[in-house]
Amino acid sequence: MANILDGRKLAQEIELILQQTIESGLEVAKRPPGLAVLRVGDDAASGVYVNYKEKACDRIGVRSFAKHLREDISSEELIEIIKSLNQEKNVDGILLQLPLPSHLDEASMLRSINPDKDADGLHPLNLGRLIKGEKGPRSCTPAGVMALLERNQIKIEGKRAVVVGRSILVGKPMALMLEAANATVTVAHSKTKDLPSLTREADLLVVAAGKPHLIGQNHVRENCVVIDVGIHRLPSDQENLQEGKKTKLCGDVKTFEIEDKVTAYSPVPGGVGPMTVTMLLTNTVDMWQKHCGLPLTISHLLP
């Protein structure tokens, strides 16, 4: 039977460590860590994610500086808000919730964040640190995947890894982190020909394509490990309709097809999702320790 990689359980364990870390550092720091999450517009999914992050802050003692900004905010106005948060001494981490409205250039907005307050590890300087193997904030979702693999003692070194997806948010940093852990990494994407023949070579398959049920049994080899980063809401089936649920959650992987074929897999929901939020908190607390001159006791939690 396949090992189910429980992200909820690991997230709770790490949150407890973070909560204890904050409590032990308050006397010296004189303030709790601060996280500013900026949401622009009324994208429904972004609203859900920001709500998760605010609740997580409350659970461990991080002060939230969340801002919900209007859809038509100008680039100049948004940059000024980011600059003010760069200067705010009580803010240790800044996260710009993506996607942004189409009139805003994501790259420019991300570059305006102070790299030392970049809670999602997406500033070009921090991506450069990742490429060079230097310490720094790490992109939260791939960092969560690495923590999940380590917690379940899944060996990466020497393995053949395939990452499906090449976004700057997940695919690219995921490939870099796996490569840094001495895997041999291939990145597949929408232009890849004969995807199943490539993914069947993987000992470790990470799927971050953003396409529901893209990967099925013909894409995976026996006894591989599958990490499903996707999360989607689909119209509910008859069973869920009887329970009063109009939609159901699924990932990029047809779990029901691969669960008896693989060694381990991450479920949707309950796998990578909780770890993404937890690694955001980890980045924030780590930066708080640096900003306040505290001992750096949790850097080992970041890849």
WOUR-V585940 format. One line per field, one symbol per residue. phi: phi as a letter, one per 40 degrees, with the letter a starting at -180 (. if undefined). Layout:
phi=???
This chain:
phi=.cccccccccdcccdcccccccdcbccccgaccbbbbbbbgbdccccccccdccccddcbgcccbcbbbcdcdcdccccccccccdccccbcbbbccbccdccbcddccccccddcbccbgbcdccccccccgccidbdcccccccccccccfccbdgccbbbchbcccbdccccccccccgccbbbbaccccfddcccccccbbbbbcgbcfcbbcccbccgcbbbbccaabbdccccccccgbcbbcabcbcdccbccbbcaaccbcgbcdcccccccccdccccddcccgcdccbdccbc
